Each structure stands twice: as structure tokens, then as C-alpha cells.
């Protein structure tokens, strides 16, 4: 059964795993600038952008608790549906574009077993660009009640690192956190043949909350 956070948990904002390489230097710089600001006008001026950057990093790497929705397939990412494309093998690809303002933690679209997690090297063009098909990415396969489900985390012009949280062989619950794309980008989910898509291009999605399939 999907995990349902308590009201106290839902009100608490945690920070994403894998964010420390970005967070620690910016927060440390902001703290040092603020400490020196009382003694130096130059430090006081520098403290303003340093503090703003640290606050931005804390916002970018937020990881809120979610009440996981009911449904066969739920969104793995916060963002906007960029495209819905029938595939030659009968599947349907739902591409979700993640802006730098979205939550960057991705979640399992279904319960099941992770059968593979493959890192594929590539470029870093903007994720809304057609050439992003050749970007750095991590390809996931899940063995689920609907059969094999493929999900792809795609890096973009800003996102230069994808951080998987779990490994091949792990069992996951629907809505469980499975990885992070630093600063957003795109997540593609391939729905099996016969599964009707319930979202539309341009529709916002919330990881663990928005249902992607229709009964």
C-alpha cells in the first residue's frame, strides 16, 4: 500500500537526497558573508547575493511529503506534460518537462521491482529541444502488475547530474522516491499498449499525485 504521511509530516519540508554538493558550498558561503557583514561593508554587499543564492538552492532542493494518489499509474515527476506520443511497439510515451522551479525528486509510477537502472552518457541540450533525445539519461525498467514499465530521466542544459536512490532488484511502492534530477529537465514514461492516457499536453503534473491513466 502507498505510504500516507501524517498531517505533521505533510507540513514538514525535507531536502532532497543528493543535494549536498550544491547546497553545502552555497549555504556556507552565505553564512560566512553574513558573519563578516557587521565588520565589512564589502562583505555586507556580498552577503545579499550569497544569501539569495542559498535561499534559492534550499527552494530548488525541497522534497515535500505527498499524499499518494490512487490509480494504476501516477506521475513520476512534477512539471508539465510536454508531449504524448504513440510508439511503434504500441506503447504511449508521456514526456513531462521539469522547470528549475519544480520539485526535482522523482517517484515510482507503479509498485513493483526495479529490473534495471542504466546510465546512458550524452549531451546537455535544453530538455524541450528535440535533440534532447540524445542527452545524458538514466533508463529505468520496473516489473509491475501491468508488465514491464520503462521510465527515463533526462538531463538538460542546466541539469548535469541524475542521482538514482535505489538499485536494480529493489522493490518499490507506488509513489516512493526513486531519484533526483538536479535542477529539473524531463522524465519520460512509457505506458503499455491498451492503457489510455488521462492527461493532456500542457497539463501540470505532481509526482505521486497526478494520475496518468484512465479506467
C-alpha positions in Angstrom: 0.0 0.0 0.0 1.3 3.5 -0.7 2.7 5.4 2.2 0.3 8.1 3.6 2.2 10.8 5.5 0.6 12.2 8.7 -0.6 15.8 8.9 2.6 16.7 10.7 4.7 15.1 8.0 2.8 16.8 5.2 3.5 20.1 6.8 7.3 19.5 7.0 9.5 20.2 4.0 12.6 18.0 3.8 15.6 18.4 1.5 16.3 16.0 -1.3 19.0 13.4 -1.0 21.9 14.1 -3.4 21.6 17.9 -3.0 24.5 18.4 -0.6 27.2 19.0 -3.3 25.3 22.1 -4.3 23.8 23.1 -1.0 26.7 23.0 1.3 29.0 25.4 -0.6 26.3 28.0 -1.2 25.0 27.8 2.4 28.5 28.0 3.8 29.3 31.0 1.6 26.1 32.8 2.7 26.8 32.1 6.4 30.4 33.3 6.1 29.3 36.5 4.3 26.7 37.2 6.9 29.2 36.7 9.7 31.6 39.2 8.1 28.9 41.7 7.2 29.0 43.5 10.5 32.7 44.3 10.1 33.0 44.9 6.4 30.8 46.9 4.0 32.1 44.8 1.1 31.1 41.6 2.9 27.7 43.1 3.6 27.2 43.8 -0.1 28.4 40.2 -1.0 26.1 38.7 1.6 23.0 39.8 -0.3 23.5 37.7 -3.5 25.1 34.9 -1.5 22.1 34.6 0.8 19.7 34.9 -2.1 21.5 32.0 -3.9 21.5 29.9 -0.8 17.7 30.5 -0.3 17.2 29.6 -4.0 19.1 26.3 -3.6 17.0 25.4 -0.5 13.9 26.1 -2.5 15.1 24.1 -5.6 16.0 21.1 -3.5 12.8 20.9 -1.4 11.3 17.5 -1.1 7.8 17.7 0.3 5.8 14.8 1.7 2.9 13.8 -0.5 -0.5 12.0 -0.1 0.0 9.3 -2.8 -2.9 9.1 -5.2 -5.0 6.0 -6.0 -4.7 4.7 -9.6 -2.8 2.3 -11.7 -0.2 4.8 -13.0 0.7 8.1 -11.3 3.1 10.8 -12.4 6.8 10.2 -11.6 7.6 14.0 -11.9 6.4 17.5 -11.1 6.2 19.5 -14.2 4.1 20.0 -17.4 3.1 17.4 -20.0 5.3 18.3 -22.9 4.2 15.6 -25.4 2.1 12.4 -25.7 3.4 10.2 -28.4 2.3 6.8 -29.7 5.2 4.4 -30.0 5.8 1.9 -32.8 5.5 -1.0 -30.3 2.1 0.0 -29.1 3.2 1.9 -26.0 2.5 5.6 -25.4 5.2 7.9 -24.3 4.2 10.7 -21.9 7.0 13.3 -21.6 7.0 15.6 -18.6 9.1 18.8 -18.7 10.5 19.9 -15.3 11.5 23.5 -14.9 14.0 24.7 -12.3 11.1 25.8 -10.1 9.6 22.3 -9.9 10.4 19.8 -7.2 13.2 17.7 -8.6 12.7 14.4 -6.8 11.1 11.7 -9.0 8.8 8.9 -7.7 7.9 5.4 -8.8 4.8 5.5 -11.1 3.7 2.0 -10.0 4.6 -0.6 -7.3 6.9 -3.3 -8.5 10.5 -4.5 -8.8 13.3 -2.5 -10.4 14.7 -4.8 -13.1 17.3 -2.4 -14.4 18.8 1.1 -13.9 21.0 2.1 -16.8 23.0 5.3 -17.1 23.4 6.4 -20.7 26.0 9.2 -21.4 25.0 12.0 -23.7 24.7 15.7 -24.2 23.1 18.5 -22.3 20.9 20.5 -24.7 17.6 22.0 -23.3 15.1 19.3 -22.4 12.3 20.9 -24.5 14.6 20.6 -27.6 14.1 17.6 -29.9 17.8 16.9 -29.8 17.4 16.2 -26.0 16.6 12.6 -27.1 20.4 12.2 -27.1 21.0 13.8 -23.7 22.6 12.2 -20.6 19.9 10.0 -19.1 19.0 7.1 -16.7 16.7 4.4 -18.1 14.6 2.5 -15.5 12.6 -0.7 -16.0 10.0 -1.8 -13.5 8.3 -5.2 -13.3 4.7 -4.3 -12.3 1.2 -5.6 -12.5 1.0 -4.0 -15.9 4.1 -5.8 -17.1 7.4 -4.0 -17.9 7.3 -0.2 -17.4 10.0 2.0 -18.8 10.9 5.4 -17.3 13.6 7.7 -18.5 15.2 10.6 -16.5 16.7 13.0 -19.0 19.3 15.7 -18.1 19.1 19.1 -19.7 21.1 22.3 -20.3 21.2 23.1 -16.5 20.8 19.6 -15.0 24.1 17.9 -15.2 23.6 15.0 -12.8 21.0 12.4 -12.2 21.1 10.7 -8.8 19.3 7.3 -8.5 18.2 6.5 -5.0 17.7 2.7 -5.4 19.3 -0.1 -7.4 18.4 -3.0 -9.6 16.5 -5.7 -7.7 14.8 -3.3 -5.2 11.1 -3.5 -4.6 9.3 -0.1 -4.6 5.9 1.1 -3.6 3.9 3.4 -5.8 4.9 7.0 -5.2 8.2 6.0 -3.5 11.1 8.4 -4.1 13.5 6.8 -6.6 15.8 9.5 -7.7 16.8 13.2 -8.3 17.5 15.2 -11.4 19.4 18.3 -10.2 17.7 21.4 -11.5 14.9 19.7 -13.4 14.8 18.6 -17.0 12.5 15.8 -18.3 11.0 12.5 -17.4 9.5 10.2 -20.0 7.1 7.4 -19.0 6.1 4.7 -21.5 2.5 3.4 -20.8 1.8 -0.1 -22.0 -0.4 -0.9 -25.0 -4.1 -0.7 -24.1 -3.6 1.9 -21.3 -5.5 5.1 -22.1 -3.8 8.4 -21.2 -5.7 10.6 -18.8 -3.6 13.8 -19.1 -3.2 16.3 -21.9 -0.3 18.3 -23.4 0.2 21.4 -21.3 -1.3 19.9 -18.2 0.6 20.4 -14.9 1.6 17.2 -13.0 2.6 16.5 -9.5 4.8 13.5 -8.7 2.9 10.8 -6.7 -0.4 12.7 -7.1 -1.4 13.2 -10.7 -2.9 10.0 -12.3 -1.7 9.4 -15.8 -4.0 6.6 -16.9 -7.8 6.3 -17.3 -10.0 3.4 -16.1 
